Amino acid sequence: MLSNMRRRGVALIAFFMAVVLVLAACGGGKSNNQDSGSTGTNSSAGSNSGNSNSGGGNAGSGSEGAGSDAGSAGDESYLAQALNGAFKGTVVTMYGPFVDADEMKFNESIKEFEEKTGIDIQYEGSKEFEATIGVRVNGGNAPDIADFPQPGLLKGFVKDGKVIDIRTFLSEDYLKQQYAQSWLDMATMPGPSGDVMAGIWARSSVKSLVWYNKKEFEAAGYKVPTTWDELIALTDQIAADGDPAWAIGIESGAATGWPATDWVEDIMLRTTSPENYDKWVNGELPFTDPIVKNAIEKMSEIWFNEDYVYGGRKSIVQTPFGDAVKVLFDNPPKAWLHRQAGFITSFFPEGLTPDDFDWFPFPSIDPQYGTPALISGDIYAMFNDRPEVRAVMEFFTTAESLKTWIQSGGVTAPMNGADPSWYANDAERKMAEFLQTASTIRFDGSDLMPGSVGAGTFWKGMTDYVSGTATLDQALETIQSGWNQ
């Protein structure tokens, strides 16, 4: 939320002046000099945005909008204009799944931008985001910007022409300066008239991580496993010492079940080829295939062993995902291992220092597939096209927009330009190194699947299976049915 304006120091003024100069030089927002033949677009909307300021923008072919004037003034990008006060007093609404600690971190990350530009970013977070965003968009009450942790859920809105193509106001050259090509590829989705750059990646997280209480782990004499067999041997050793090794929870409101899908994805990457993983994500390899069933059965070796899991199998569905990890840091620990993405540090108990925790990669299972890295990210999509919304979207393409969040821990920057010194500790800097050496890198599969599967039957089917209300075969049939919805 917008804080009261207060006197800024010389250092802050100098910083923003530098940002203005750099952005003007890069040409992030398209200027009149970048026009490749388009004529007479509205000053507040790109050429594809005929219904500017409405509940949904036109998601026409990106190639048509890529060369348009897109409403810039002179050589100044929209962000540069905002930093010069052009949009002071305007409001930009956002809706997404950030709540609790994440919502506070998000609000802190936009604080300086709001104070300098006078733009009020009004963020509304909800645990029911996935279930309600469609109601809002289709009901004509779309937020200006929405944060989608599941690109597959976004694809439906893009296909229906509800989302603004960001290439109507950000040049291809600028986007390539800000992101590696793989991120731009993942943001490109089919619209009603061709491919659309559906949004910008605002944060990312490495998922293939097993967290532990560093001091207690070392004091107990435990060793970091590098293979599945070593992981099971460690789990047995901890059980023999009188404790369950694993802390697991999958409760998450309307999104209950998603942590289970992450385990399946990590195991899929370690038990079959990257090509099969891609086929699975695209619906070409059904959930009922023995390859997928094998991955879930492998997961069940840990999840359904009462000696392995804190609280036993029955507790998994009932335990909030953010609370599960906390027992690792009880004195003494009630459990020892927790598989979760880098953002989980946001849910660690207060008072921990970087010396208190560490992680190791989710181990290799089949040696031929090595130790892959599963990643996720948040993509911000734009539904209403106004100059101040364009400025905010451009701000979110910069590493500076994520700086305070990186410093507080729990995220890695998908965009270029993040200073390694920003990362809160060695554990998070290590994540970047892991991505450099991983044998395979793939995006979270459920986040790429259509919303009816990735944010629907996959969550439900895994929850039913883990809770015992469905057999594995029944759960797989339920999950697969989502492809027909």
Order of alpha helices (4+ residues) and beta strands (2+ residues): alpha-alpha-alpha-beta-alpha-beta-alpha-beta-alpha-alpha-alpha-beta-beta-beta-beta-alpha-alpha-alpha-alpha-alpha-alpha-alpha-beta-beta-beta-alpha-alpha-alpha-beta-alpha-alpha-alpha
